[in-house]
C-alpha cells in the first residue's frame, strides 16, 4: 500500500487525505500550523512513498524535504495535472499552492500506483 504524507502550512489536508484513501492509499496528515516544514521528517519516520506539501508559494516544504533528505521534488504547482506529470517524471515530493481538494489526493495516488505497479 502506498503511504502519502500530506503537510499543509495552515494545518489542513484532510480533503486530500480522503482522496488518497479513496484511491487505496494510506494518508498521514501532519498536524498543526507550519506542518509543511516537517514534511520530510514525517516522510522519513513513516517510510512514506509520496509527500505533498501546501503553502502560499507551493515550495517551502517540498524544497526543505528535498534539501534535507534528497527526495526528488517539484514545487510551485497549481494544478492536478502538473502533479500527475511530476509523478510520471519520478518526483516523490510535490509542492502545491493551497489545494485541499479530494480529487488531488485521488489522482496523485492513482498516478503513483500506475507508475510503480510494474
N, C-alpha and C positions, 0 to 999 in steps of 0.2 A: 504494500500500500504506500502510495506517495504521501509524504509529510510536507505540509506547506506552512511556513511561519508567516504571519501577517502582522506588520508593525506600522501603526499609524501615529503621526505626530500628535494628534488630538485624542489618542486612546480608542479610536473606533476600529472598524474592520470586521464587525460581526456579520454584515451582509455578504462580504467577500467570503467569509468562513462558511456561510450557508451554501454558497456556490461550490466551494471546494468539496464539501461533504456530499452535495448532490451529484458530483462527478465521481464519487468513490474515494476521495482523498481524506486524509486526517488533517484538520486545521488547528493551528495553535495561534491564538490571538495574544500578542504581547500587551499586557495591561498598562494603563497609565499614560499620562502626558509625556511626550518625548520618546515614546516607545520605538519610533523609527531608528533612533540612535543605538538601540540594543538589538537590532535585527540579527547581525552576525553572531553575537554572543549566544542568542537563543537558538539560532540555527546549529551552532556547534554543539550546544548542550543536548539538543533533541536529535542530532544527526539528520537534519532535515534535507529534503531533496530540492526544495524551492523556497525562495524568500521573496516576499512582496512588501515594498516599503511605500508609504504615502506621506507626502508633506506638500507644502505650497509649491516648492520648486520641482519636486519629484526626484530629488537627487541625494539629499544628505545621508539618509540611512543606507541606500544602496552603495554609495561611494565609500562610506565608512566600513561596511561589511566587506567590500572588495579589497580595501586597503589593509584592513586588519587580518583578514583570513584568506585572501586571494581568490574569492569567488568571482567567476566571470559575470560582469554586470552590464546592464544598460539602464540609463536613467533619463529623466526628463520626458517620459512618455505621457501621452494624454488620451490614448485610445486603446481599446481591447486589441485591435488588430496589430498595433505596434508591439504589444506584449506577446502575442502569439508568434509574431515574426522573431522576436528576441529569443524565445524558447527554441524555435526552429534553428536559430543561429548558435545554439548551445549555451545561452546565458542562463544562470541559475538564480541570480538576484536581479529583481526588476523594480525600478523606481518610477513611481507614478505621482502625478498631482493627485489631489483628493478625489477618489473614485470609489467610495464604499458601496459598490453595487454587486449583487449576487451573480450576474452574468459574467463579470470579470473573473471571479474565482472559478466559476464553472468552466469557462472557455480556456483559461490558462492551465487548469488541471488536466483537462482533456488533451490539450496540445502537448503537455509534458508526457502524459501516458502514451500518446500516439508516437511520439518521438523515441521513447525509451522502451517500448514493448518488445522490440525485436532482439 
